[in-house]
Amino acid sequence: MRLAIQISGEFRMLHMCLPHLEESVLKTFPGTQIDFFVHTWRREEDSLGTFEFEGRGAWHTTMPVYGHGTGLALFKPRSYFLENYDDRNDLKELPRAYSMFYSIKRANDARKDYEKLTETTYDLVMRYRTDCILHENLLEVIQPFLLERKSFLCIPTTKRGNNCDGPVENDTEGICDWFAIGTPDTMDVYCGVYDTFLPTRLAIVPECMLAMQLKTRGISRETVLKRPLFDFYLVEGNGEIRGL
């Protein structure tokens, strides 16, 4: 089996995420080739500070963000895209969610380009951002879906309660946009939000944008969407669980 882990955006909180990623994923898929694919923004130094977020005060000043060189050296991606955000006036003119979904799309493009170049395919694709902490054996959670040998999209429901920016009860109104794993066909839909919404330029909460994307493409609990309980969450710059 081959698993592609797609990382997008900034390399946040690497000092916290990597040990958990290793225990939850990298050590738990025996006999699986695991490769990384990345889209990230040029950043020369490891330092504090990320994008401002309206309504969250000085939150952005406390977030450890590692330089692109540090992140790429740690993950050693098979393929990646590195861009300078300051040069992307087209993205800066759009609501912030579009930059996130653009980066998700480009990480997915890196994987698909690599597959074409090497004439290989991945059985599973995982979307991951590095301020997300995973606390359980991921293979055990998705094993029932693998045994079905069918397409699926797993967007877990956190065990940590109503985690900020995370899962909500109504999948059609908003759904976790920072962690998912599934077969390539469903993950292509997941990663296609940018292309779908760009012509509209609508300013919508990103969790709602993703939910709308899945709904219009026929991905629901009645079809291929899986929402198992899983212990995962986002962290603040000081390491505290975000949103609880």
HUCORQUI-V176319 format. One record per residue. D_FIRST is the distance of its C-alpha to the first C-alpha in Angstrom with 1 decimal. Layout:
# HUCORQUI-V176319
d_first->{D_FIRST;D_FIRST}
This chain:
# HUCORQUI-V176319
d_first->{0.0;3.8;6.7;10.2;13.1;16.3;19.6;22.9;26.5;28.2;26.8;28.6;28.8;26.4;28.4;27.4;23.9;22.1;22.7;21.6;18.4;17.6;18.5;17.0;13.6;13.1;14.1;12.7;8.9;9.2;7.1;4.9;6.4;8.7;11.3;14.5;16.7;20.3;23.5;26.4;30.2;32.3;33.7;35.4;35.9;34.5;37.0;37.8;37.9;35.8;36.8;39.6;39.0;42.0;43.3;41.6;44.3;43.4;39.9;38.5;40.6;39.0;35.3;33.9;32.2;30.8;31.4;28.9;29.1;28.3;25.2;23.8;24.5;22.7;19.5;19.5;17.8;16.5;19.0;21.6;24.8;27.9;31.0;34.4;35.0;38.7;38.6;37.0;40.2;38.6;36.2;38.9;41.0;38.5;37.9;35.6;32.7;32.3;31.5;28.7;27.2;27.8;25.8;22.9;23.2;23.3;20.2;18.4;20.4;19.2;15.5;16.7;19.1;16.6;14.4;17.8;19.0;16.1;15.3;11.6;9.8;7.5;6.1;8.0;11.2;13.5;17.2;18.9;22.5;23.7;26.6;24.2;24.0;21.3;22.6;20.2;16.9;14.8;12.1;15.2;16.5;13.8;12.8;15.5;14.2;10.8;12.9;14.9;12.4;14.4;14.8;15.6;16.9;17.3;20.3;21.3;25.0;26.2;27.9;30.4;32.6;33.5;31.7;33.2;31.3;28.8;28.3;31.4;32.1;32.6;29.4;31.5;33.6;31.3;27.7;25.9;25.1;23.6;20.3;17.7;14.1;13.0;11.7;12.9;16.0;17.3;16.6;18.5;21.4;21.2;21.4;24.2;27.0;28.8;29.3;30.4;33.0;34.3;36.9;38.2;38.4;38.7;39.0;36.8;35.1;31.4;30.2;32.3;31.1;27.5;28.7;30.8;28.0;25.8;28.8;30.0;26.6;26.5;23.9;25.5;25.2;26.5;23.7;20.2;21.1;20.2;22.5;21.8;23.8;22.2;24.2;23.9;26.7;28.2;30.6;33.9;35.0;36.7;33.6;34.8;32.8;33.4;35.2;36.1}
